[in-house]
Amino acid sequence: MHMRIVFDGTRMLAVALFLAGCKTDPAPDSGFLARPEMMREQRERAPFDRVWVKPGFNKNFYNGLLISQVNTDYLLENTGWAAANPASKRLEQSAMDLASFTRETFIKEFRGDPRRRFPIIDRPGPGVAVLELAIVELVPSHAVIGALGLVAPFAKAPAVAVASKLGGKSTCVAIEGRLRDSQTREVLMMFADREEPPFRILSAKAVTWYGDAEDSIEMWAKQLVELANTPPTQTVNDAPAFTLNPW
C-alpha cells in the first residue's frame, strides 16, 4: 500500500521538528540539587543538558538500586502551578500521578534490563545506590490545561516560551536527579535535562496533565539504564523527535 504525503503546514512542522531534534534550552536550577554549578554538558557520554559524576566513581562497587519517591514540590511551587490553582485537588492528584508514573517507569526499565546490571532493591544496604528524582518543570498543551480545568501560571513558568513556539501544542518537561550511596549518602552523580516530547501526528496521551510528557520520562529511564550498562567511553545518544505512534 502506498501513502501519498501532502506537505501542508502541519506536516512541514513535523519535518522541521524531526530535523531539529527534541532538545530545547536547559531549564534553570530548581533548588533540588545541591551545587548544581558542578554539572556541565558532556554529550560525548550522556544525552543530558548537564551532568556531574564524582571523580573516581566506580559503579562496579554497586549491585543494587533503590529508587526513591519522585519529588514534585519544586514543580508545583517554583513554576507557579500551586499558586495559580490554590487548593486544587485535581492538580494535587495529577502531581501524585506524575510522581508515581515516573518512579514506576524507572523501576520497570531497570527490572526489564536483560543484563540485570542493577536489580531493584527495596531497602538501603552495602553495595546499594539510591536514585532520587524530581520533575521540576512541566508545561502541558493549552488543550490539556483547558480540559482539566487548570490555570496555567504563564507569568511564572520559565518553559512557557518553549511550548508557545509550537502554538501551545507541545509539552515541555524537565527533570533533575542524583545518585547516592545508600549508606554514606554521598552523592555519586547528578544530572539535569529538559525535553520537548516527540512530535505526534495523533496524540492519544494528551488526556492527563502530564500525558504528553510520558515519552520524555520513558526516554530518560531508558537512557539511565544504558548509562548504567556501558563504559564511560561510550556515548549514549538522545532520542529522535518524531514518532507516528499515537500511544
C-alpha positions as CSV (number, residue, x, y, z in Angstrom):
1,M,0.0,0.0,0.0
2,H,1.4,3.4,-0.9
3,M,0.8,6.5,1.1
4,R,0.7,10.0,-0.5
5,I,2.1,12.7,1.6
6,V,0.8,16.2,1.2
7,F,3.1,18.8,2.7
8,D,0.7,21.1,4.3
9,G,1.6,23.3,7.3
10,T,1.2,20.6,9.9
11,R,3.4,18.1,8.0
12,M,6.0,20.7,7.3
13,L,6.1,21.4,11.0
14,A,6.6,17.7,11.7
15,V,9.5,17.6,9.2
16,A,11.1,20.7,10.8
17,L,10.8,19.1,14.3
18,F,12.3,15.8,13.0
19,L,15.3,17.7,11.7
20,A,15.7,19.9,14.7
21,G,15.5,17.2,17.4
22,C,13.6,17.3,20.6
23,K,16.2,19.2,22.7
24,T,15.4,22.7,24.0
25,D,17.2,25.2,26.2
26,P,18.3,23.9,29.6
27,A,16.0,24.5,32.5
28,P,17.0,26.8,35.3
29,D,18.2,25.2,38.5
30,S,15.2,24.3,40.8
31,G,17.0,24.0,44.1
32,F,16.5,20.2,44.3
33,L,20.2,19.6,43.6
34,A,22.9,21.0,45.9
35,R,25.8,22.6,44.0
36,P,24.3,22.3,40.5
37,E,27.2,24.5,39.2
38,M,29.4,21.4,39.2
39,M,27.3,19.9,36.3
40,R,28.2,20.6,32.7
41,E,27.3,19.3,29.3
42,Q,29.0,16.0,28.4
43,R,27.5,15.0,25.1
44,E,30.4,12.6,24.4
45,R,28.9,10.4,27.2
46,A,25.4,11.4,28.4
47,P,22.4,12.8,26.5
48,F,21.5,15.3,29.2
49,D,21.8,19.1,29.3
50,R,24.2,18.9,32.3
51,V,25.7,16.1,34.3
52,W,28.3,15.5,37.0
53,V,30.0,12.3,38.1
54,K,32.1,12.0,41.2
55,P,35.8,11.7,40.3
56,G,36.8,8.1,40.8
57,F,33.3,6.8,41.0
58,N,33.3,3.0,40.3
59,K,29.8,1.8,39.5
60,N,31.1,-1.8,39.7
61,F,31.0,-1.4,43.5
62,Y,27.2,-1.3,43.4
63,N,25.0,-4.2,42.7
64,G,21.5,-2.9,43.6
65,L,19.4,0.2,43.1
66,L,16.8,1.8,45.3
67,I,14.5,4.3,43.6
68,S,13.0,6.9,45.9
69,Q,9.6,8.5,45.7
70,V,9.8,11.2,43.0
71,N,9.7,14.8,44.1
72,T,7.2,17.3,42.5
73,D,7.4,20.0,45.2
74,Y,9.7,22.2,43.1
75,L,7.4,21.7,40.1
76,L,4.3,22.9,41.9
77,E,5.9,25.8,43.9
78,N,8.8,27.1,41.7
79,T,6.9,27.3,38.4
80,G,3.7,28.7,39.9
81,W,1.2,25.8,39.4
82,A,0.2,25.7,43.1
83,A,-0.3,29.5,43.3
84,A,-2.3,29.6,40.1
85,N,-4.5,26.7,41.2
86,P,-4.9,27.1,45.0
87,A,-6.3,24.1,46.8
88,S,-6.9,22.3,43.6
89,K,-7.5,18.6,44.3
90,R,-7.1,17.8,40.6
91,L,-3.7,19.4,40.5
92,E,-2.6,17.7,43.7
93,Q,-3.8,14.3,42.3
94,S,-2.1,15.0,39.0
95,A,1.2,15.7,40.7
96,M,0.9,12.5,42.7
97,D,0.1,10.5,39.5
98,L,3.0,12.1,37.7
99,A,5.4,11.1,40.6
100,S,4.1,7.6,40.6
101,F,4.3,7.2,36.8
102,T,7.9,8.5,36.8
103,R,9.0,6.2,39.6
104,E,7.2,3.2,38.2
105,T,8.7,3.9,34.7
106,F,12.3,3.9,36.0
107,I,11.7,0.7,38.1
108,K,10.2,-1.0,35.0
109,E,13.1,-0.1,32.8
110,F,15.7,-1.3,35.3
111,R,13.8,-4.5,36.0
112,G,13.3,-5.1,32.3
113,D,17.0,-4.8,31.6
114,P,18.1,-8.2,30.2
115,R,21.5,-7.7,31.7
116,R,20.1,-7.2,35.2
117,R,23.1,-5.0,36.0
118,F,21.3,-3.1,38.8
119,P,18.5,-5.1,40.4
120,I,15.8,-3.0,42.1
121,I,16.2,-3.2,45.9
122,D,13.6,-2.0,48.5
123,R,16.0,-1.0,51.3
124,P,19.4,0.5,51.8
125,G,22.5,-1.7,52.3
126,P,26.1,-2.3,51.3
127,G,26.5,-2.0,47.5
128,V,23.1,-0.3,47.1
129,A,22.8,3.0,45.3
130,V,19.8,5.3,45.7
131,L,18.3,7.2,42.7
132,E,16.5,10.4,43.7
133,L,14.4,12.2,41.0
134,A,12.5,15.4,40.8
135,I,10.2,16.6,38.0
136,V,10.9,20.3,38.2
137,E,9.1,21.8,35.2
138,L,6.0,20.9,33.2
139,V,4.1,22.9,30.6
140,P,1.2,20.9,29.0
141,S,-0.7,21.9,25.9
142,H,-3.4,24.5,26.1
143,A,-6.0,21.9,25.2
144,V,-5.0,19.7,28.2
145,I,-5.0,22.6,30.6
146,G,-8.4,23.6,29.5
147,A,-9.8,20.0,29.6
148,L,-8.6,19.6,33.2
149,G,-9.9,23.0,34.3
150,L,-6.5,24.2,35.4
151,V,-5.0,27.7,35.2
152,A,-1.6,27.9,33.6
153,P,0.9,30.1,35.5
154,F,2.2,31.7,32.3
155,A,3.7,34.6,34.1
156,K,5.9,32.4,36.2
157,A,6.6,29.3,34.2
158,P,10.1,29.6,32.6
159,A,9.2,26.9,30.0
160,V,6.2,28.7,28.5
161,A,8.1,30.3,25.7
162,V,9.3,26.8,24.7
163,A,5.8,25.4,24.5
164,S,4.4,28.6,22.9
165,K,6.7,28.3,19.9
166,L,4.5,25.4,18.7
167,G,1.3,27.3,19.3
168,G,1.0,25.7,22.8
169,K,0.8,22.2,21.3
170,S,4.0,21.0,22.9
171,T,4.7,19.8,26.4
172,C,8.0,20.9,27.9
173,V,9.2,18.8,30.9
174,A,12.4,19.0,33.0
175,I,13.9,16.5,35.4
176,E,16.7,16.6,37.9
177,G,18.3,13.6,39.5
178,R,21.1,12.4,41.7
179,L,22.6,9.0,42.6
180,R,23.7,8.5,46.2
181,D,25.4,5.8,48.2
182,S,22.6,4.3,50.3
183,Q,24.7,4.1,53.4
184,T,27.1,7.1,53.4
185,R,24.5,9.3,51.5
186,E,27.5,10.6,49.4
187,V,26.4,12.0,46.0
188,L,27.8,9.9,43.2
189,M,26.2,11.5,40.2
190,M,23.9,14.4,39.3
191,F,22.1,15.2,36.1
192,A,19.5,17.7,34.7
193,D,17.6,17.7,31.4
194,R,14.7,19.5,29.7
195,E,12.8,18.0,26.8
196,E,10.0,18.6,24.4
197,P,8.1,15.4,23.6
198,P,8.4,13.6,20.3
199,F,6.1,15.2,17.7
200,R,3.0,13.1,17.2
201,I,0.6,13.1,14.2
202,L,-2.1,12.0,16.5
203,S,-1.8,12.2,20.3
204,A,-3.8,9.7,22.4
205,K,-1.8,10.6,25.5
206,A,-2.9,14.2,26.0
207,V,-5.7,13.3,28.4
208,T,-3.8,14.0,31.7
209,W,-1.8,16.9,32.9
210,Y,1.5,15.0,32.1
211,G,0.3,12.8,29.3
212,D,2.5,14.3,26.6
213,A,5.5,14.2,28.9
214,E,5.3,10.4,29.3
215,D,7.6,9.9,26.3
216,S,10.3,12.0,27.7
217,I,10.1,10.2,31.1
218,E,10.3,6.8,29.4
219,M,13.3,8.0,27.4
220,W,15.1,9.3,30.5
221,A,14.6,5.9,32.1
222,K,16.0,4.0,29.1
223,Q,19.0,6.4,28.9
224,L,19.9,5.8,32.6
225,V,19.7,2.1,32.1
226,E,22.0,2.4,29.1
227,L,24.4,4.6,31.1
228,A,24.5,2.1,33.8
229,N,25.4,-0.7,31.4
230,T,28.0,1.0,29.3
231,P,31.6,2.1,29.9
232,P,32.4,5.8,30.4
233,T,33.9,5.9,26.9
234,Q,30.7,5.0,25.2
235,T,28.2,7.7,24.0
236,V,24.6,7.4,24.9
237,N,22.6,9.2,22.3
238,D,19.5,11.3,22.5
239,A,16.2,10.1,21.2
240,P,14.6,11.2,17.9
241,A,11.9,13.9,18.0
242,F,9.4,12.4,15.6
243,T,7.0,9.4,16.1
244,L,3.9,8.2,14.3
245,N,2.9,6.1,17.3
246,P,-0.2,7.8,19.0
247,W,0.4,5.9,22.2
